[in-house]
């Protein structure tokens, strides 16, 4: 088991709650977590397969900042750029679905860009025959502020519009399962990558 030490004094909001990181040394353990079977290690290691058979990977030396596993209501499955019109999010062809969400957010090591981590994760999904439904980069995605605060409700993901990357993918199986990648870099030059796996709940 690998232990990585880091220092931080950040205050972020995750799902509307403040997350404090106290000054000092904290530890991040390399673990295999939950349904995803994510692995943190010195190289990208495959986790356990999801229900659709997709094995999710982690960028080398990435630090796990946040993890969440929960039932999600009205989860946004977006296959187009977003806008905010009269206080409401608009996206052509949007779907807001109920299901089970697995979310991981990683801080990427210095020396790597949002494009580096996005390309790595995108290729990892492509290798497993997933189908890309939509991808965008920079201002073509819409405003990063909207993605971070109105769509994901994760303040740490707010960054430079030009540095953001977004991908929505799926795999055709008996399970309705979506994979979402959002990578961004903020004014602090920190690069973050969020990876969602969302399994749609069958109607009652």
N, C-alpha and C positions, 0 to 999 in steps of 0.2 A: 504494500500500500504506500503510495507516494503522498508526501505532505508538502504543500506549497505555502510559503508565508508571504503575506503582503500587508501594506499599511493603507488605510483609507479613512477619510473623514466625511464621506459623502452622505447626503440625505436625499433619498429618492422616494417617489410614490409608486406603489404597485397596487393596482386595483383600488385606488383611492386611499390607501393606508401609507403612512410614512414609514420608511425603512431606514433605520439609523445604523451606521457603521462606526463604532467607537474608535477613537484614535488609539493606535497601538497595533500589535501584531495579532492577526487572525489567521486561522488555518483553513485551508480548503483541502479536503481529503479526496483522493481519487476513489470514486465509488461507482457501483453499478446501481442505478436508481430505477425503481418502479417498473411500469409497463414497458417503457422505452428500452430499459437496460443500457442507459447512456454510460459511457466510460470516459473518465478523465485520466489522461496519462501523458507521457512525454511524446507520444506519437498518436496519430488518430487511429483509434481502435474501434472495431465494429461492436455495436451493442447487440442486444437480442432483437430478433425480428418482431415487427409489429404484426397486427392481425392480418394485414394484407401481404405479409412476407417481406416488407421493406426493412432493411437494416440501416439504422441511422448512425452517422459518424460525427465525431467531434473534431474541430480544428486543433492542430497540434499545440499543446501547452495552453490552451484556453482555460480560463478560470470561471467556474460556475458561480454566477452572481445571484441567480434566482431560479427556483423550480416550483412548479405548481401542477397538481393533478386534481381535477374537479369536474363536476357536472357543469356544463356551460349552457346558458339559455341565450338565444338570440346572438349566437356567435357569427361574426361577419366573414362570409366567404366571398371575397371580392376579386373580380376578374377584369378590373378596369381602374383607371386613375380615379382619385377621389377629389371632391370639391365640397365646400360648405356653402349652402345657399339658404339664406334666411334662417340661419341657425341650425340647419339640418344637413347631415352628411348625405351626399349624393354620389352614386357610382353606378354607371350603366350595367345592367345585368346582375346587380348585387343580390346575394342570398343571405338571409339571417336565420340560422338553423340551431336546433337544439341537439346536444350530444355530449360526448366526453372529450375533455381537452387535456392534453399533456403539453406543458410549456417549459422550455429551458432557455435561459438568457445567459450568454457567456461574454466575458470581457476578453478581447483578443490581444495577444502579446504585442508590445511595441514593435514597430518596424513593418507592420502589416496593415494594409488598407481595408476598407469595407469591401472593395472589389475583390481583394485576395480571398477573404473568407467566403464571400458570396459565391465566387467561382468554384471554390473547393466544395462547398456544400451542394451547389447545383450539379456539379459533375458526379458527386456521390449518389444523388438521386437518379440522374440520367443512366448511370451504370446499371441500375436495377429496373430499367424499363418503366419508369413512371412517366406519366403524360403531363407535360407542362400546359397549364390552362391559361396562364398569364404571367408575364414578367415585365418589369419596368426598371428604369434607373433615373436618378437625378430628378429634375423638375417634372419629367414626364409622369411621375407617380402621383404628383400633387404635393402639398406641403407636408414636410416632416412633422410639423407641429400637430397636424390633424391625425396622422398615423399614430404618433406616440400617445397623444392625450385623448383623442376622440374614438379611435379604433381599438388600440391595444390597452389604453389606460396605464401606461408604463412610462413615467416621466424621463427615466434615464435614456430612453430611446430617441428623445428629441435631439436632432442634430442638424447638420448643414443639408439643405435640400439637395445640393449637388452630389452629396456623398451617399445618399440612400439607395438601397437596392431591395427589390421585392420580388418574390416568386410564389405562385400558387400552383401546386401540382396534385395529381391523384394517381391511383393505380386501379385499373379495372379488374375488380374481383367481386365476390359476393358481398364484401364489406364496403360500405360507403365511407371512405377514409381520405382526408385531405392532408397535405403537407404544405406548410407555409414557412418561408424564410424571409426575414427582414434584417438587413445589415445597415449600419449607419455609423457615422463618425461625428462627434460634436465639437464644439469650440475648444474643449479641453484636449482634443486630439485622441481621446479614448475611442476605441472602436468596439462596438457591441454587435452581437448577432443573436437574434431570437429565432428559435425553431419551435414551431407548433405542429403537433399531430392532433387532428380533430376527427373523431369518429362520429358520424351522424347517427342519431337515435331514430330507430324505426318508429313510424307513427303508431299510436295505440289503436 
